Amino acid sequence: MSKGTMTLQPALHRAQIELDKMPANAVILDSYGHAWQQGGTPGRGVASGYWYRAFGDDTEVSSFELAQRGPIKRMKV
């Protein structure tokens, strides 16, 4: 591992890959029961790479950060 480079353990890395493949507006639940929605361009299906809390506040995280809140459960695609 290079200095300053963070990596995920294999199971979490697979979760990040799965999150990155999800279409815009996909919804998942994290291990805490919080719902997250994939950011995207409405009508175009273009995913932004960021996930937003579906309720409660306006928290925004990357798929790398969200994978660490796993395991994740897909709710809607």
LINMOZI-V360498 format. One line per field, one symbol per residue. ss: DSSP state (H for helix, E for strand, C for the rest). psi: psi as a letter, one per 30 degrees, with the letter a starting at -180 (. if undefined). A space follows every 10 residues. Layout:
ss = ???
psi = ???
This chain:
ss = CCCCCCCCCH HHHHHHHHHH HCCCCCEEEC CCCCEEEEEE ECCCCEEEEE EEECCCCCCE EEHHHHHCCC CCEEEEC
psi = klkfkkllle eeeeeeeeef fklkgkklka ffgkkkkkll jkffgjkffl kkkfleahkk lleeeeefgl llkkek.
